[in-house]
């Protein structure tokens, strides 16, 4: 009789741990790693505004202005009174010449 329960099962992605890691990398100035962590967190499930907000900041800091604009718009659409992200969206548009 063959045992088929030994299949390789990938562990679930811990979105919270990815977010916390991204916060740490962002604070330390490692924006590229922060973006990688945040993109993994966003791909793992429903995107929380906090993930998109930090992702917008990281994209902006890395001069990926189109991506920063998209992430900021996502947050502002969900929460129009988020003043910080609205300001960031404005800065993205200004730097792009929009």
OpenMM code with the backbone's topology and positions (N, CA, C; nanometers):
from openmm import Vec3, app, unit

residues = "UNK UNK UNK UNK UNK UNK UNK UNK UNK UNK UNK UNK UNK UNK UNK UNK UNK UNK UNK UNK UNK UNK UNK UNK UNK UNK UNK UNK UNK UNK UNK UNK UNK UNK UNK UNK UNK UNK UNK UNK UNK UNK UNK UNK UNK UNK UNK UNK UNK UNK UNK UNK UNK UNK UNK UNK UNK UNK UNK UNK UNK UNK UNK UNK UNK UNK UNK UNK UNK UNK UNK UNK UNK UNK UNK UNK UNK UNK UNK UNK UNK UNK UNK UNK UNK UNK UNK UNK UNK UNK UNK UNK UNK UNK UNK UNK UNK UNK".split()
positions = [
    Vec3(0.0843, -0.1173, 0.0000),
    Vec3(0.0000, 0.0000, 0.0000),
    Vec3(0.0896, 0.1247, 0.0000),
    Vec3(0.0583, 0.2194, -0.0830),
    Vec3(0.1407, 0.3403, -0.0948),
    Vec3(0.0841, 0.4525, -0.0087),
    Vec3(0.1767, 0.5248, 0.0525),
    Vec3(0.1370, 0.6387, 0.1355),
    Vec3(0.1442, 0.7660, 0.0512),
    Vec3(0.0299, 0.8254, 0.0249),
    Vec3(0.0261, 0.9471, -0.0583),
    Vec3(0.0186, 1.0738, 0.0258),
    Vec3(0.0338, 1.0611, 0.1555),
    Vec3(0.0249, 1.1790, 0.2419),
    Vec3(0.1585, 1.2514, 0.2565),
    Vec3(0.2608, 1.2073, 0.1884),
    Vec3(0.3921, 1.2705, 0.2009),
    Vec3(0.4150, 1.3784, 0.0964),
    Vec3(0.3069, 1.4239, 0.0330),
    Vec3(0.3202, 1.5296, -0.0666),
    Vec3(0.3739, 1.6557, -0.0011),
    Vec3(0.4478, 1.7290, -0.0766),
    Vec3(0.5035, 1.8546, -0.0272),
    Vec3(0.3927, 1.9603, -0.0232),
    Vec3(0.3655, 2.0083, 0.0939),
    Vec3(0.2638, 2.1121, 0.1110),
    Vec3(0.3344, 2.2405, 0.1517),
    Vec3(0.3125, 2.3454, 0.0730),
    Vec3(0.3767, 2.4727, 0.1019),
    Vec3(0.3072, 2.5398, 0.2194),
    Vec3(0.3849, 2.6001, 0.3092),
    Vec3(0.3228, 2.6683, 0.4222),
    Vec3(0.2465, 2.7918, 0.3751),
    Vec3(0.1410, 2.8239, 0.4457),
    Vec3(0.0620, 2.9425, 0.4127),
    Vec3(0.1461, 3.0678, 0.4351),
    Vec3(0.1257, 3.1651, 0.3502),
    Vec3(0.1972, 3.2911, 0.3635),
    Vec3(0.1365, 3.3678, 0.4792),
    Vec3(0.2198, 3.4122, 0.5702),
    Vec3(0.1740, 3.4913, 0.6841),
    Vec3(0.1790, 3.6385, 0.6434),
    Vec3(0.0650, 3.6915, 0.6054),
    Vec3(0.0562, 3.8282, 0.5548),
    Vec3(0.1031, 3.9279, 0.6597),
    Vec3(0.0659, 3.9055, 0.7843),
    Vec3(0.1062, 3.9965, 0.8911),
    Vec3(0.2583, 4.0003, 0.9050),
    Vec3(0.3223, 3.8840, 0.9013),
    Vec3(0.4688, 3.8795, 0.9126),
    Vec3(0.5354, 3.9490, 0.7942),
    Vec3(0.4803, 3.9308, 0.6748),
    Vec3(0.5344, 4.0003, 0.5573),
    Vec3(0.5213, 4.1516, 0.5741),
    Vec3(0.4066, 4.1961, 0.6245),
    Vec3(0.3853, 4.3392, 0.6462),
    Vec3(0.4828, 4.3940, 0.7505),
    Vec3(0.4984, 4.3224, 0.8606),
    Vec3(0.5913, 4.3668, 0.9658),
    Vec3(0.7348, 4.3701, 0.9126),
    Vec3(0.7713, 4.2710, 0.8338),
    Vec3(0.9046, 4.2679, 0.7734),
    Vec3(0.9224, 4.3866, 0.6792),
    Vec3(0.8192, 4.4157, 0.6016),
    Vec3(0.8254, 4.5291, 0.5098),
    Vec3(0.8410, 4.6606, 0.5859),
    Vec3(0.7673, 4.6754, 0.6956),
    Vec3(0.7820, 4.7963, 0.7775),
    Vec3(0.9259, 4.8126, 0.8265),
    Vec3(0.9836, 4.7024, 0.8717),
    Vec3(1.1217, 4.7043, 0.9214),
    Vec3(1.2188, 4.7423, 0.8098),
    Vec3(1.2049, 4.6786, 0.6944),
    Vec3(1.2941, 4.7089, 0.5818),
    Vec3(1.2777, 4.8538, 0.5364),
    Vec3(1.1545, 4.9011, 0.5318),
    Vec3(1.1287, 5.0394, 0.4911),
    Vec3(1.1951, 5.1366, 0.5883),
    Vec3(1.1802, 5.1101, 0.7180),
    Vec3(1.2401, 5.1962, 0.8210),
    Vec3(1.3925, 5.1976, 0.8118),
    Vec3(1.4491, 5.0854, 0.7693),
    Vec3(1.5943, 5.0747, 0.7569),
    Vec3(1.6454, 5.1274, 0.6223),
    Vec3(1.5539, 5.1665, 0.5349),
    Vec3(1.5930, 5.2196, 0.4050),
    Vec3(1.6078, 5.1155, 0.2954),
    Vec3(1.5731, 4.9914, 0.3245),
    Vec3(1.5802, 4.8850, 0.2241),
    Vec3(1.4454, 4.8770, 0.1526),
    Vec3(1.4226, 4.9729, 0.0643),
    Vec3(1.2934, 4.9877, -0.0012),
    Vec3(1.2650, 4.8707, -0.0949),
    Vec3(1.3666, 4.8205, -0.1625),
    Vec3(1.3447, 4.7080, -0.2549),
    Vec3(1.2906, 4.5852, -0.1837),
    Vec3(1.3485, 4.5519, -0.0687),
    Vec3(1.3003, 4.4355, 0.0059),
    Vec3(1.1614, 4.4630, 0.0626),
    Vec3(1.1372, 4.5848, 0.1052),
    Vec3(1.0035, 4.6211, 0.1545),
    Vec3(0.8999, 4.5998, 0.0439),
    Vec3(0.9328, 4.6423, -0.0770),
    Vec3(0.8407, 4.6240, -0.1901),
    Vec3(0.8169, 4.4759, -0.2164),
    Vec3(0.9220, 4.3953, -0.2144),
    Vec3(0.9057, 4.2506, -0.2365),
    Vec3(0.8120, 4.1896, -0.1315),
    Vec3(0.8340, 4.2261, -0.0053),
    Vec3(0.7487, 4.1726, 0.1015),
    Vec3(0.6041, 4.2177, 0.0842),
    Vec3(0.5848, 4.3452, 0.0528),
    Vec3(0.4495, 4.3991, 0.0391),
    Vec3(0.3780, 4.3409, -0.0822),
    Vec3(0.4484, 4.3228, -0.1921),
    Vec3(0.3870, 4.2617, -0.3095),
    Vec3(0.3470, 4.1172, -0.2805),
    Vec3(0.4287, 4.0457, -0.2038),
    Vec3(0.3934, 3.9084, -0.1644),
    Vec3(0.2708, 3.9090, -0.0741),
    Vec3(0.2668, 4.0022, 0.0187),
    Vec3(0.1519, 4.0127, 0.1092),
    Vec3(0.0251, 4.0456, 0.0311),
    Vec3(0.0353, 4.1371, -0.0638),
    Vec3(-0.0810, 4.1763, -0.1441),
    Vec3(-0.1298, 4.0609, -0.2303),
    Vec3(-0.0375, 3.9802, -0.2804),
    Vec3(-0.0743, 3.8677, -0.3658),
    Vec3(-0.1332, 3.7507, -0.2864),
    Vec3(-0.1098, 3.7481, -0.1564),
    Vec3(-0.1528, 3.6352, -0.0737),
    Vec3(-0.3008, 3.6369, -0.0397),
    Vec3(-0.3653, 3.7494, -0.0594),
    Vec3(-0.5067, 3.7543, -0.0242),
    Vec3(-0.5621, 3.8940, -0.0378),
    Vec3(-0.6734, 3.9171, 0.0284),
    Vec3(-0.7353, 4.0496, 0.0212),
    Vec3(-0.6371, 4.1568, 0.0674),
    Vec3(-0.6296, 4.2621, -0.0083),
    Vec3(-0.5319, 4.3655, 0.0208),
    Vec3(-0.5850, 4.4651, 0.1227),
    Vec3(-0.5215, 4.4689, 0.2362),
    Vec3(-0.5570, 4.5638, 0.3413),
    Vec3(-0.5062, 4.7024, 0.3029),
    Vec3(-0.5775, 4.8064, 0.3405),
    Vec3(-0.5318, 4.9424, 0.3101),
    Vec3(-0.3917, 4.9714, 0.3640),
    Vec3(-0.3572, 4.9144, 0.4782),
    Vec3(-0.2241, 4.9387, 0.5349),
    Vec3(-0.1150, 4.8870, 0.4421),
    Vec3(-0.1385, 4.7726, 0.3785),
    Vec3(-0.0409, 4.7169, 0.2850),
    Vec3(-0.0280, 4.8091, 0.1650),
    Vec3(-0.1399, 4.8502, 0.1075),
    Vec3(-0.1367, 4.9390, -0.0089),
    Vec3(-0.0751, 5.0749, 0.0250),
    Vec3(-0.1030, 5.1259, 0.1450),
    Vec3(-0.0491, 5.2557, 0.1877),
    Vec3(0.1036, 5.2515, 0.1949),
    Vec3(0.1568, 5.1473, 0.2604),
    Vec3(0.3022, 5.1343, 0.2714),
    Vec3(0.3633, 5.1026, 0.1358),
    Vec3(0.2929, 5.0268, 0.0544),
    Vec3(0.3412, 4.9962, -0.0801),
    Vec3(0.3495, 5.1240, -0.1636),
    Vec3(0.2510, 5.2111, -0.1517),
    Vec3(0.2538, 5.3390, -0.2235),
    Vec3(0.3740, 5.4216, -0.1794),
    Vec3(0.3992, 5.4255, -0.0495),
    Vec3(0.5147, 5.5015, 0.0017),
    Vec3(0.6457, 5.4434, -0.0491),
    Vec3(0.6551, 5.3099, -0.0490),
    Vec3(0.7782, 5.2445, -0.0941),
    Vec3(0.8004, 5.2677, -0.2436),
    Vec3(0.6941, 5.2543, -0.3232),
    Vec3(0.7062, 5.2814, -0.4664),
    Vec3(0.7493, 5.4262, -0.4899),
    Vec3(0.6891, 5.5185, -0.4168),
    Vec3(0.7230, 5.6600, -0.4327),
    Vec3(0.8701, 5.6832, -0.4002),
    Vec3(0.9150, 5.6248, -0.2900),
    Vec3(1.0541, 5.6424, -0.2482),
    Vec3(1.1517, 5.5819, -0.3487),
    Vec3(1.1070, 5.4775, -0.4198),
    Vec3(1.1942, 5.4142, -0.5189),
    Vec3(1.1755, 5.4748, -0.6584),
    Vec3(1.0959, 5.5813, -0.6669),
    Vec3(1.0693, 5.6545, -0.7916),
    Vec3(0.9880, 5.5735, -0.8925),
    Vec3(0.9133, 5.4749, -0.8457),
    Vec3(0.8199, 5.4016, -0.9314),
    Vec3(0.6851, 5.4734, -0.9200),
    Vec3(0.6783, 5.5903, -0.9821),
    Vec3(0.5665, 5.6819, -0.9594),
    Vec3(0.4328, 5.6300, -1.0101),
    Vec3(0.4305, 5.5606, -1.1208),
    Vec3(0.3059, 5.5049, -1.1720),
    Vec3(0.2484, 5.4013, -1.0767),
    Vec3(0.3351, 5.3163, -1.0256),
    Vec3(0.2908, 5.2154, -0.9293),
    Vec3(0.2480, 5.2813, -0.7982),
    Vec3(0.3222, 5.3831, -0.7564),
    Vec3(0.2858, 5.4558, -0.6344),
    Vec3(0.1490, 5.5199, -0.6504),
    Vec3(0.1251, 5.5781, -0.7663),
    Vec3(-0.0048, 5.6398, -0.7934),
    Vec3(-0.1172, 5.5364, -0.7858),
    Vec3(-0.0963, 5.4200, -0.8484),
    Vec3(-0.1991, 5.3150, -0.8471),
    Vec3(-0.2302, 5.2683, -0.7044),
    Vec3(-0.1252, 5.2443, -0.6262),
    Vec3(-0.1454, 5.1983, -0.4885),
    Vec3(-0.2137, 5.3063, -0.4049),
    Vec3(-0.1727, 5.4316, -0.4229),
    Vec3(-0.2336, 5.5420, -0.3477),
    Vec3(-0.3801, 5.5592, -0.3872),
    Vec3(-0.4095, 5.5482, -0.5150),
    Vec3(-0.5494, 5.5586, -0.5599),
    Vec3(-0.6353, 5.4479, -0.4983),
    Vec3(-0.5789, 5.3290, -0.4876),
    Vec3(-0.6510, 5.2173, -0.4271),
    Vec3(-0.6910, 5.2522, -0.2829),
    Vec3(-0.5984, 5.3094, -0.2081),
    Vec3(-0.6255, 5.3461, -0.0690),
    Vec3(-0.7256, 5.4599, -0.0616),
    Vec3(-0.7054, 5.5641, -0.1425),
    Vec3(-0.7925, 5.6827, -0.1377),
    Vec3(-0.9343, 5.6470, -0.1822),
    Vec3(-0.9478, 5.5543, -0.2746),
    Vec3(-1.0806, 5.5106, -0.3167),
    Vec3(-1.1529, 5.4412, -0.2010),
    Vec3(-1.0801, 5.3602, -0.1270),
    Vec3(-1.1397, 5.2885, -0.0137),
    Vec3(-1.1605, 5.3793, 0.1075),
    Vec3(-1.0733, 5.4794, 0.1230),
    Vec3(-1.0791, 5.5673, 0.2406),
    Vec3(-1.0481, 5.7108, 0.1981),
    Vec3(-1.1481, 5.7835, 0.1469),
    Vec3(-1.1261, 5.9179, 0.0931),
    Vec3(-1.0767, 6.0210, 0.1959),
    Vec3(-1.0886, 5.9900, 0.3240),
    Vec3(-1.0429, 6.0869, 0.4244),
    Vec3(-0.9009, 6.0590, 0.4727),
    Vec3(-0.8322, 5.9661, 0.4084),
    Vec3(-0.6926, 5.9370, 0.4424),
    Vec3(-0.6053, 6.0497, 0.3872),
    Vec3(-0.5796, 6.1487, 0.4713),
    Vec3(-0.5090, 6.2692, 0.4280),
    Vec3(-0.3658, 6.2417, 0.3838),
    Vec3(-0.2966, 6.1538, 0.4535),
    Vec3(-0.1569, 6.1262, 0.4187),
    Vec3(-0.1449, 6.0630, 0.2803),
    Vec3(-0.2315, 5.9670, 0.2524),
    Vec3(-0.2252, 5.9003, 0.1225),
    Vec3(-0.2756, 5.9918, 0.0120),
    Vec3(-0.3732, 6.0758, 0.0420),
    Vec3(-0.4196, 6.1741, -0.0560),
    Vec3(-0.3059, 6.2701, -0.0913),
    Vec3(-0.2310, 6.3110, 0.0101),
    Vec3(-0.1152, 6.3981, -0.0128),
    Vec3(-0.0096, 6.3267, -0.0975),
    Vec3(0.0154, 6.2000, -0.0659),
    Vec3(0.1118, 6.1215, -0.1434),
    Vec3(0.0667, 6.1087, -0.2885),
    Vec3(-0.0621, 6.0864, -0.3099),
    Vec3(-0.1159, 6.0784, -0.4459),
    Vec3(-0.0910, 6.2089, -0.5201),
    Vec3(-0.1141, 6.3209, -0.4542),
    Vec3(-0.0870, 6.4510, -0.5152),
    Vec3(0.0593, 6.4682, -0.5512),
    Vec3(0.1474, 6.4244, -0.4623),
    Vec3(0.2923, 6.4333, -0.4903),
    Vec3(0.3308, 6.3458, -0.6094),
    Vec3(0.2675, 6.2270, -0.6191),
    Vec3(0.2949, 6.1393, -0.7352),
    Vec3(0.2551, 6.2099, -0.8644),
    Vec3(0.1368, 6.2698, -0.8646),
    Vec3(0.0880, 6.3369, -0.9842),
    Vec3(0.1752, 6.4562, -1.0209),
    Vec3(0.2179, 6.5318, -0.9205),
    Vec3(0.3059, 6.6469, -0.9471),
    Vec3(0.4378, 6.6026, -1.0083),
    Vec3(0.4980, 6.4995, -0.9519),
    Vec3(0.6281, 6.4527, -1.0035),
    Vec3(0.6176, 6.3920, -1.1418),
    Vec3(0.4986, 6.3425, -1.1764),
    Vec3(0.4776, 6.2882, -1.3100),
    Vec3(0.4369, 6.3951, -1.4092),
    Vec3(0.4121, 6.5159, -1.3594),
    Vec3(0.3719, 6.6242, -1.4477),
    Vec3(0.2235, 6.6224, -1.4820),
    Vec3(0.1439, 6.5499, -1.4025),
    Vec3(0.0003, 6.5406, -1.4299),
    Vec3(-0.0747, 6.6573, -1.3709),
] * unit.nanometer
topology = app.Topology()
chain = topology.addChain("A")
for resn in residues:
    res = topology.addResidue(resn, chain)
    for name in ("N", "CA", "C"):
        topology.addAtom(name, app.Element.getBySymbol(name[0]), res)
